[in-house]
Amino acid sequence: MREPLPGAQWTGIVSRLGQRLLESNQADAIITMAPDEEDSWRPSPVLITRAEDMALARGMRMGYAPLLALLDAVKDQGFKKIGVIGIPCQVYALRALQDELGLEKIWVIGTPCSDNTSTENFHEFLNLIDPNPEQITYLEFRADYHVELRFKNGDKKEIPFLMLPLSKLRPDFFPLTCKTCVDYTNSLADITVGYMGGTGEQWLLVRNQQGMALLDLLGDELISSAPENAGKRAGAVKGFLKNTELAAGGLPLRQMPNWLRPIVGWLIPRIGPRGLEFARARVEMKAIETVLHLRRSLPKKMKNMIPNHIWKLTAPYGLKPQEGEKDSV
Ligand SMILES: Cc1cc2nc3c(=O)[nH]c(=O)nc-3n(C[C@H](O)[C@H](O)[C@H](O)COP(=O)(O)OP(=O)(O)OC[C@H]3O[C@@H](n4cnc5c(N)ncnc54)[C@H](O)[C@@H]3O)c2cc1C
């Protein structure tokens, strides 16, 4: 956004799209998440009908909440045109239900989602990364391999991914449903608004005419250009595969000595995959995770839970279906 919106996770493209739908009367209501009144990290589903109230939804919360339960409220209040903002698992369920809803129009604004966890687990993570976790107001896993933190007093902090205390997290910190998610990029949304294909900017995937119409609603409030593409992902993805194999098999990960971490943490953003290549790397890593974790935890479900596109993504890394893992039909 030319003028970033206060309180937004990045610059506020997502919440502004919802706002524009209401302002232009193309939606009667938007279903999205606002912060819980007692715990601002906890998502709380809301149905917003006044354009100015979309500001309440800005920012990212970690956790699960029943977004689509609000479809009952949509029905009760007789709304016919709605916008839904959601992560891939929510959008997937929405698409499965949409024909039964009797609505005239559904605008679907999606964000990518690599992993989610319970708000309780997320608080544990905050406790591990900072001595004053209650002061943290903002957190983002950025595409330059850093976590950005912002604090109530206006301070900012950046932590290289390699310096995160990930080995201290409980093994089920991310649930199996997230570890085996096959739709990182929210492919059923009309438009996906993320950051992982950007190099410090937001990243848009417009998937159909409706997504284009949404983008048009922003007019010249939005500045856009083609994404960058740099570095090579193969080495990073292979390393990830090796570590995930060890972790899924319950073995200790190949640990890097602590003294080396700041140096590698400095190098990776400069020589590692960037822009579109980073996005490709993350999509392939998620596909690898899906196969390895299901193979370990629920092998019998593999043929039902792994769509073809995942096998195509993992094949270049030698990860192919074994007997019984893929329906031959
Ligand atoms: C759990 C989670 C994981 C994510 N992982 C990635 C990732 O790996 N890569 C990537 O590129 N992008 C990821 N994103 C999306 C990234 O945060 C978006 O690019 C960003 O929110 C959009 O920025 P913005 O300034 O345009 O949004 P804003 O205008 O600030 O609006 C944010 C919107 O997200 C909604 N939201 C916040 N928390 C949740 C939640 N828990 N569940 C559902 N909706 C929520 C809000 O209600 C609001 O509508 C993730 C988002 C979430 C919620």
The ligand as an SDF file (V2000), in Angstrom:
LIG
                    3D

 53 58  0  0  0  0  0  0  0  0999 V2000
   -1.4220  -18.1500   11.1450 C   0  0  0  0  0  0  0  0  0  0  0  0
   -0.8890  -17.3860    9.9550 C   0  0  0  0  0  0  0  0  0  0  0  0
    0.2660  -17.8320    9.3050 C   0  0  0  0  0  0  0  0  0  0  0  0
    0.7600  -17.1540    8.1830 C   0  0  0  0  0  0  0  0  0  0  0  0
    1.8660  -17.6240    7.5290 N   0  0  0  0  0  0  0  0  0  0  0  0
    2.3060  -17.0010    6.4080 C   0  0  0  0  0  0  0  0  0  0  0  0
    3.4040  -17.5040    5.6620 C   0  0  0  0  0  0  0  0  0  0  0  0
    3.9890  -18.5150    6.0300 O   0  0  0  0  0  0  0  0  0  0  0  0
    3.7830  -16.8570    4.5120 N   0  0  0  0  0  0  0  0  0  0  0  0
    3.1500  -15.7320    4.0690 C   0  0  0  0  0  0  0  0  0  0  0  0
    3.5250  -15.1850    3.0310 O   0  0  0  0  0  0  0  0  0  0  0  0
    2.1000  -15.2210    4.7660 N   0  0  0  0  0  0  0  0  0  0  0  0
    1.6770  -15.8340    5.9180 C   0  0  0  0  0  0  0  0  0  0  0  0
    0.6060  -15.3190    6.6120 N   0  0  0  0  0  0  0  0  0  0  0  0
   -0.0710  -14.1640    6.0960 C   0  0  0  0  0  0  0  0  0  0  0  0
    0.6130  -12.8730    6.3910 C   0  0  0  0  0  0  0  0  0  0  0  0
    0.6030  -12.6410    7.7820 O   0  0  0  0  0  0  0  0  0  0  0  0
   -0.2010  -11.8940    5.5580 C   0  0  0  0  0  0  0  0  0  0  0  0
    0.5900  -11.5540    4.4470 O   0  0  0  0  0  0  0  0  0  0  0  0
   -0.6680  -10.6940    6.2640 C   0  0  0  0  0  0  0  0  0  0  0  0
   -1.5320  -11.0070    7.3080 O   0  0  0  0  0  0  0  0  0  0  0  0
   -1.3420   -9.7370    5.3310 C   0  0  0  0  0  0  0  0  0  0  0  0
   -0.8070   -8.5470    5.6670 O   0  0  0  0  0  0  0  0  0  0  0  0
   -1.7000   -7.2330    5.5940 P   0  0  0  0  0  0  0  0  0  0  0  0
   -0.9440   -6.1080    6.2130 O   0  0  0  0  0  0  0  0  0  0  0  0
   -2.1830   -7.0790    4.1890 O   0  0  0  0  0  0  0  0  0  0  0  0
   -2.9450   -7.6910    6.4950 O   0  0  0  0  0  0  0  0  0  0  0  0
   -3.8510   -6.8670    7.5020 P   0  0  0  0  0  0  0  0  0  0  0  0
   -4.5310   -5.7550    6.7700 O   0  0  0  0  0  0  0  0  0  0  0  0
   -3.0960   -6.5670    8.7400 O   0  0  0  0  0  0  0  0  0  0  0  0
   -4.9810   -7.9730    7.7970 O   0  0  0  0  0  0  0  0  0  0  0  0
   -4.6520   -9.2180    8.3610 C   0  0  0  0  0  0  0  0  0  0  0  0
   -5.8570  -10.1260    8.1830 C   0  0  0  0  0  0  0  0  0  0  0  0
   -5.5040  -11.4620    8.6430 O   0  0  0  0  0  0  0  0  0  0  0  0
   -6.5500  -11.9500    9.4760 C   0  0  0  0  0  0  0  0  0  0  0  0
   -6.0070  -12.8600   10.4860 N   0  0  0  0  0  0  0  0  0  0  0  0
   -5.1620  -12.5570   11.5010 C   0  0  0  0  0  0  0  0  0  0  0  0
   -4.9050  -13.6320   12.2420 N   0  0  0  0  0  0  0  0  0  0  0  0
   -5.6140  -14.6610   11.7030 C   0  0  0  0  0  0  0  0  0  0  0  0
   -5.7580  -16.0340   12.0460 C   0  0  0  0  0  0  0  0  0  0  0  0
   -5.1230  -16.6080   13.0960 N   0  0  0  0  0  0  0  0  0  0  0  0
   -6.5610  -16.8070   11.2630 N   0  0  0  0  0  0  0  0  0  0  0  0
   -7.2170  -16.2560   10.2060 C   0  0  0  0  0  0  0  0  0  0  0  0
   -7.1020  -14.9570    9.8350 N   0  0  0  0  0  0  0  0  0  0  0  0
   -6.3130  -14.1660   10.5830 C   0  0  0  0  0  0  0  0  0  0  0  0
   -7.1230  -10.6930   10.1190 C   0  0  0  0  0  0  0  0  0  0  0  0
   -8.4210  -10.8940   10.5690 O   0  0  0  0  0  0  0  0  0  0  0  0
   -7.0630   -9.6650    8.9780 C   0  0  0  0  0  0  0  0  0  0  0  0
   -8.2060   -9.7370    8.1890 O   0  0  0  0  0  0  0  0  0  0  0  0
    0.0900  -15.9910    7.7320 C   0  0  0  0  0  0  0  0  0  0  0  0
   -1.0700  -15.5260    8.3880 C   0  0  0  0  0  0  0  0  0  0  0  0
   -1.5570  -16.2290    9.4800 C   0  0  0  0  0  0  0  0  0  0  0  0
   -2.8200  -15.7230   10.1560 C   0  0  0  0  0  0  0  0  0  0  0  0
  1  2  1  0
  2  3  1  0
  2 52  2  0
  3  4  2  0
  4  5  1  0
  4 50  1  0
  5  6  2  0
  6  7  1  0
  6 13  1  0
  7  8  2  0
  7  9  1  0
  9 10  1  0
 10 11  2  0
 10 12  1  0
 12 13  2  0
 13 14  1  0
 14 15  1  0
 14 50  1  0
 15 16  1  0
 16 17  1  0
 16 18  1  0
 18 19  1  0
 18 20  1  0
 20 21  1  0
 20 22  1  0
 22 23  1  0
 23 24  1  0
 24 25  2  0
 24 26  1  0
 24 27  1  0
 27 28  1  0
 28 29  2  0
 28 30  1  0
 28 31  1  0
 31 32  1  0
 32 33  1  0
 33 34  1  0
 33 48  1  0
 34 35  1  0
 35 36  1  0
 35 46  1  0
 36 37  1  0
 36 45  1  0
 37 38  2  0
 38 39  1  0
 39 40  1  0
 39 45  2  0
 40 41  1  0
 40 42  2  0
 42 43  1  0
 43 44  2  0
 44 45  1  0
 46 47  1  0
 46 48  1  0
 48 49  1  0
 50 51  2  0
 51 52  1  0
 52 53  1  0
M  END
$$$$
